[in-house]
Amino acid sequence: MKTQYLAALMTGALFLGFTSLSQADSHSGGKYAVAPVTNQQYQDDCGACHFAYQPGLLPASSWRKLMDNLADHFGENAELDAVNKQSLLAYLEKNSADNSSAYLSRKVMRSLPRKRTVMKISKLGFIAHEHDEIPRRAFKGDLQGLSNCNACHQRAADGSYNENEIKIPGYGRWDD
């Protein structure tokens, strides 16, 4: 009787443990996930012009350099007042790839070239590698390059870059 009780107790504990891991994984967006944007100011200020990239997609040094050069932000003037700029930088640094335990953030950090600050997420080794099988003909219309994440990644705004959720505009669902 004690053996059956102990076996049932252990089975229950294992089940709860696996359920917790599964819920944590699905809550975070799964294996190909990064923490979503949680700062409304960042979403409003940066997301007004382009996809509000998750801070966990670049290291703090890259975010600092980007924020220091807002007068020429990829050919556009995106200057902010000093208070907003400092507030956004604090958010970006705190949630950067080097301060995140998210799967994609760790992959980003491992793919960084030594002693070089990457300014474009699409130029990260890991990101470029993940997209190298996409035929160039797919990069037409709304999809001009890799900078428009949410054009293909249906749940990019939620921080999910799961390959099962990819739909390339004008090309269709992507299967590896």
Secondary structure, 3 states (H helix, E strand, C coil): CHHHHHHHHHHHHHHHHHHHHHHHHHHCCCCCECCCCCCHHHHHHHHCCCCCCCHHHCCHHHHHHHHHCHHHECCECCCCCHHHHHHHHHHHHHCCHHHCCCHHHHHHHHHCCCCCCCCCHHHCHHHHHHCCCCCHHHCCCCCCCCCCHHHHECCHHHCECCHHHEEECCCEECCC
